[in-house]
Amino acid sequence: MADQAPTASNDQVKRLQEEQQRIVADLQGLRQYLATGIGRVAEGSADSVDAAADIYEREKTLAIIQTLTEKLAAIERALQATERGVYGICEVCGQPIHPDRLEVMPHTRTCIKCQARLERLKPSRYSATPSLEDEDF
């Protein structure tokens, strides 16, 4: 049976909740910026150079929104794990995640060893992303 990680400390839960709130606020701001920028381009108020710059900024903002949305989902999963008493347990091998790793990435789902394996298996950016369930470790 896998070793049990200690339950999440109040500091860890508080840190996750604070990060969750920060990301939600950032996403709201970015979505508002995106809506304002799209309206300006849609109104035709920009010349072609300005429109190209606006499109570039829009694409960059969309990429940031996607990254933050993924991080928010990871934080929400980590908070759910704290409620279930499995926070800090690697979802691949079932072993405790090193506290130093949790300090740096409190929303991580994997230990460093399993993460390294997943990254080696990672396909090109144009094919499907490996899932934690796809491989036997």
N, C-alpha and C positions, 0 to 999 in steps of 0.2 A: 504494500500500500504506500502511496506517496506521502512524504512528509507534509505536515500541515503548516502553513504559514500563519504567523500571528494575525489576528484580526486587525483591520485597518485602524490606525490611531485616529483620534479626533482631529489632529493636525493634518493627517493625510486626507481625511474626508473634507475638512474645511478648505484645504488647498484645491482639491478637485472641484468643489462647489464654486470657489472664487474664480477658477479658470473657466468653468462653465459659464458663469455670469459674464465674464470678460468677453468670451467668444460670442455669446448671444448679442451683446452690445455691439461688438465689431461687425457682426453679420448684418445687424439692422442698419448700421451706418453705411456699410458697403452697398447694401441693397438700395438704400435711399440715394446714394451717389449714382448708382447704376441707373435708377429710374430717372433721375434728373439729367444725366448725360444722354440717355436714349432720347428723351424728349427734345433736347436741343438739336440732335442730329436729325430726328424725325421731322422737326419743324423746318429743316432746310436752312437754318441760320448760319451754317458753317460752310466755308468754301471747301474744295476737294482736299487740300492739305490738312485743314482742321478736321475734316470728316475722317480722314485716314488716321490722324492722331487719336481722335475720339474712338474709333473702332479698335485701335491697338489698346487703348486704356480700358475699353469695355472688355476685351478678351483677357487682359491681365487681371482685371477685377473679378471676372468670372472664375478664373483659375484660383485666385485667392479665396473666393467664396467656397469653391469646391473643397479646397484643402482644409479650410476652417470647419466646414460641415462634417468632413470625415473625422477631424479631431474632436469635434463636439460629440459625435456618435461614440467615439472611443471613450471619452470622458463619461458619458452617460452609461456605457457598459461597465466601466470601472465602478461607478457609484452603485449600480445594481449589484455588482460583485460584492461590494462592501455590505450591502443589505443581506445577501445570501451567505455571507461568511466565507467567501472564496477569493476575496481580494488578495492579490499577491501570489496566486497559484498560476503557473504556466498552463495555458489552455491546450498545449500540445503534449507535453510530457507529464504534467501533473505535479511537478516539483516546485518548491517555493522559488519565487523570483528574488534575486539578490536585492537587499534593501538599497544598495547604491543605485541600482538600475531604476528602482521605483522612485528614488529621490529625484533622478534626472527626468524620468518619463513616468509620472504617476499613473498614466492611463494605459501603460503597456499591457499586452495580453500574453506575452511570451518571455521566457528567460532568454538570455543572450545567446546561448547555445542553439536553441530552437530558432531564434530569429535569424541567426547566421545561416542555418540550413534553408529557411524559407527564402532568404535573399539569394542564395545560390540557385534555387529552383525558379526564381522569378523570371518569367518569360519577357520577351521584348515588350515595349510599351504598346504594341498594336495587337497583342493577343490577350487572352483571358488571364486575369490575375490569379495566382494560386490561392487556394483557400486553406485555412488551418486544417480542414477536414479532408483535403485532397490527398495528403501524403501520410504514410505510416512512418513514424519516427521510432 
